[in-house]
Amino acid sequence: MDKKMILLNPGPVNVSERVRRALMQSDMCHRENEFSVLQEAVRQGLLAVYGLPKARYTSVILTGSGTAAVEAMVTSIVPPNGKLLMLKNGVYGERIAAIAKAHGIAFTMVEHEWGQELDRYRIEEALKSDPAISHIAAIHHETTTGRLNDLGMISELARTYGKVLLIDGVSSFGGEELNFDEWNIGAVCATANKCLHGIPGISFVVVRRELLEQIDFQPRSVYLDLRGYYREQERGGTPFTQTVQVLYALDEALREFQEQGGWRARHEKYRQLAQYIRTRAQELGIKMYLEEGMLASTLTAFRLPHGMSYQTLHDHLKAAGFIIYAGQGEAGKVMFRIANMGEIEKTDIDRLFVAMQEVV
Ligand SMILES: *Cc1c(COP(=O)(O)O)cnc(C)c1O
């Protein structure tokens, strides 16, 4: 199994050789000064992705996949007397509901069909009718369908009604615009191995310091206690063993990210690749799952060609060296997805469509 696969799934992504090589550095104890230096560099590097000032924002690093950061954010920030308003139009909105349920956090949900645009009117009605709501949780890029949710609109409502905004930016951080100040974002959680082109194993929350400083309740979780990590990391420590080698790789990936021009350059590269993929698919008569509204630049959901199962398409493309991604749940029967994050070039997409043409 040494054949290089082009990963067109929404994370983990293909990484560059320099990021892969960064894994091979010396073994290190997470209680030594060298680790503090590395951890601090990565924490600063994460703030630098959106040019955030250290005085007002901080980043907290966790060993775990993206969901660990989502769960840490929600369970550490919403207090026992708080209530979460969840905006759901896909699987990841449902996951936040599952997290709230598992931890006994009060919530109410504005539900939409998968892929549907978030409905400003219904969100505002929910906010008006339930003054107990203290926080709004939204998914930025709903990876289920490729819908980019309108954070500008949500942030306006959050500001008008005085709610704290918590964002799942796992598949957008580093690849889409995230306007922390203007949108008054409280916290965004994300992962090393999507738009940042790192290795799976580290996730993080970028958050306003005041939100962490305000936490005054018993943690709901020992391992996912954001405030506990924050306190330790501010002192250069860590409450638990971090995945040191993956941190090396993320440090390198963040350097590479800046050298390549930061989030704007990455967004532009993704946007062009996604556009190219959509055009090439259209030429083969493959229809997009969502046709209008704001679409992410990192992924496109398509309808499976008539009479073709996902498995057939997947297996043929895999044999040619490409991993595509199924639709989730019921959508698995009608949808497939192509993500374009990671170390991927236009020539890879050309080869993908040679293989696609053979099977369609
Ligand atoms: C990938 C993803 C996650 C987290 O998935 P993990 O498998 O835990 O890394 C969460 N939210 C969104 C929107 C995602 O795309």
The ligand as an ORCA input file, in Angstrom:
! r2SCAN-3c Opt
* xyz 0 1
  C     -14.724     17.300      9.510
  C     -15.712     18.089     10.274
  C     -15.855     17.961     11.668
  C     -15.036     17.061     12.544
  O     -14.803     15.792     12.122
  P     -13.695     14.884     12.813
  O     -13.878     13.591     12.111
  O     -13.993     14.798     14.254
  O     -12.370     15.542     12.564
  C     -16.746     18.823     12.312
  N     -17.456     19.719     11.629
  C     -17.346     19.876     10.301
  C     -18.145     20.933      9.632
  C     -16.475     19.059      9.578
  O     -16.361     19.220      8.248
*
